[in-house]
Amino acid sequence: GFAIATIIGSLAYCCVFVLLSVSSSHALIAGLVYGLLWEGAVTSILEGARFLSIRHYTMGIGAQLGDVSASDFDPTVAGGTALVLALIVIVVSTVMANRRLERTEVREPS
């Protein structure tokens, strides 16, 4: 269960980071800010922000699919909700990155 959750979470992160890379010239900085500040600090402090965290989606999916008792592992986002939110992140970020790439003009070297 946790392996499947890891695959879904990795796909969601990849889609978001592809969107960041085609949208910004400073994608590395934006990715680090997202990973360190949002996923690490903000979601640890503010419990309500966990509904906007791919890490917590992955943990919710893993808890749903894995055979883990609630006393051992209690994710903030429930499994079904986490799966739906992760799929929304994957689809929306993929569509937005695709639209951005359609408008990108590639020039020939001079």
Contacts in CASP RR format, 6 or more apart in sequence:
PFRMAT RR
TARGET T0000
AUTHOR 0000-0000-0000
METHOD contacts of the structure
MODEL  1
GFAIATIIGSLAYCCVFVLLSVSSSHALIAGLVYGLLWEGAVTSILEGAR
FLSIRHYTMGIGAQLGDVSASDFDPTVAGGTALVLALIVIVVSTVMANRR
LERTEVREPS
1 61 0 8 1.000
1 62 0 8 1.000
1 65 0 8 1.000
1 66 0 8 1.000
2 62 0 8 1.000
2 65 0 8 1.000
2 66 0 8 1.000
4 61 0 8 1.000
4 62 0 8 1.000
4 65 0 8 1.000
5 58 0 8 1.000
5 59 0 8 1.000
5 60 0 8 1.000
5 61 0 8 1.000
5 62 0 8 1.000
5 65 0 8 1.000
6 58 0 8 1.000
8 57 0 8 1.000
8 58 0 8 1.000
8 61 0 8 1.000
8 83 0 8 1.000
8 86 0 8 1.000
9 54 0 8 1.000
9 57 0 8 1.000
9 58 0 8 1.000
9 61 0 8 1.000
9 86 0 8 1.000
11 90 0 8 1.000
12 54 0 8 1.000
12 57 0 8 1.000
12 58 0 8 1.000
12 86 0 8 1.000
12 89 0 8 1.000
12 90 0 8 1.000
12 93 0 8 1.000
13 54 0 8 1.000
15 89 0 8 1.000
15 90 0 8 1.000
15 93 0 8 1.000
15 94 0 8 1.000
15 97 0 8 1.000
16 34 0 8 1.000
16 54 0 8 1.000
16 89 0 8 1.000
16 93 0 8 1.000
17 27 0 8 1.000
17 31 0 8 1.000
18 93 0 8 1.000
18 94 0 8 1.000
18 97 0 8 1.000
19 93 0 8 1.000
19 94 0 8 1.000
19 96 0 8 1.000
19 97 0 8 1.000
19 100 0 8 1.000
20 27 0 8 1.000
20 30 0 8 1.000
20 31 0 8 1.000
20 34 0 8 1.000
21 27 0 8 1.000
22 97 0 8 1.000
22 100 0 8 1.000
22 101 0 8 1.000
22 104 0 8 1.000
23 96 0 8 1.000
23 97 0 8 1.000
23 100 0 8 1.000
24 30 0 8 1.000
38 49 0 8 1.000
38 52 0 8 1.000
38 53 0 8 1.000
39 53 0 8 1.000
39 54 0 8 1.000
39 55 0 8 1.000
40 55 0 8 1.000
42 49 0 8 1.000
43 49 0 8 1.000
43 50 0 8 1.000
43 52 0 8 1.000
43 53 0 8 1.000
43 55 0 8 1.000
43 56 0 8 1.000
47 76 0 8 1.000
48 76 0 8 1.000
50 56 0 8 1.000
50 76 0 8 1.000
50 77 0 8 1.000
51 76 0 8 1.000
51 77 0 8 1.000
51 85 0 8 1.000
53 77 0 8 1.000
54 86 0 8 1.000
54 89 0 8 1.000
56 75 0 8 1.000
56 76 0 8 1.000
56 77 0 8 1.000
56 82 0 8 1.000
57 77 0 8 1.000
57 82 0 8 1.000
57 83 0 8 1.000
57 85 0 8 1.000
57 86 0 8 1.000
57 89 0 8 1.000
58 82 0 8 1.000
58 86 0 8 1.000
59 73 0 8 1.000
59 75 0 8 1.000
59 76 0 8 1.000
59 77 0 8 1.000
59 82 0 8 1.000
60 75 0 8 1.000
60 76 0 8 1.000
60 77 0 8 1.000
60 78 0 8 1.000
60 79 0 8 1.000
60 80 0 8 1.000
60 82 0 8 1.000
61 79 0 8 1.000
61 80 0 8 1.000
61 82 0 8 1.000
61 83 0 8 1.000
61 86 0 8 1.000
62 68 0 8 1.000
62 75 0 8 1.000
62 79 0 8 1.000
63 73 0 8 1.000
63 74 0 8 1.000
63 75 0 8 1.000
63 79 0 8 1.000
64 78 0 8 1.000
64 79 0 8 1.000
64 80 0 8 1.000
64 82 0 8 1.000
64 83 0 8 1.000
75 82 0 8 1.000
77 85 0 8 1.000
END
